[in-house]
């Protein structure tokens, strides 16, 4: 049985919605790199802000694991 990777928003490691940390976990990179890239995209015309809001709505929060 193969493990399927899923994109989730983080419940614990978040600054706003947990999108950047979720993306960093999915792509196995440092969350700071994703956050910096998102800020740069936001400053270059605002597309980053719109994309973040859409991801916040569309990407589910990670399942609760006690």
N, C-alpha and C positions, 0 to 999 in steps of 0.2 A: 504494500500500500504506500503510495507516494504522499509526501507532505505538500499540501497546497498553501502557497504564501497568500496571505490576505492583508489588505491595507486597512488599518484601524487608526482612529484618533487615540492618543494616549490618555488614560485616566489620571495618571500620577505625574508624569514628566511633561508638563505643559506650561506655557506662558500665557497663551490665550485659549486656543481651542484644542491644542494637542496635535495639530496637523503636521507641523515641522518634525516633531519627534516621531510621529507615525511614519512619515516618509523616510526619515533616516533609518528607522528599523527595517522598513521594507527593502530599501536599497543598500542596507548595511554600510552606512557612512555616518560621519560625525554630525550630530544635530546642529552644531554651530555653523557648519558649512551650509546646511539647508536654510537656516534662519538668515544668514548673511545674504545668500542668493535671493531669498524672498524679499528682503529689504531693498536690494538692488533693483529687482523687477518692479517693485512698488514705486521706487523713485524714478523709474524710466517710463513714466506715463500712467501709472496707476493700475496697470493690468495685474500686478501681483496682489493688490488688495481685493480686486474683484475675484480673482482665482482663489484666494484664501477663503473668502466668504462662501463661495460655491462649494469648496471642499469641506468647509465646516458644516454645511447643510447636508451634503451628499455622503461623505465618508462616515461610516458608523463608528461609534465609540467601542473600544476593545471590550470583549466580554469580561464580566466580573469573575475573578478567580480568587476564592478565599484562601 
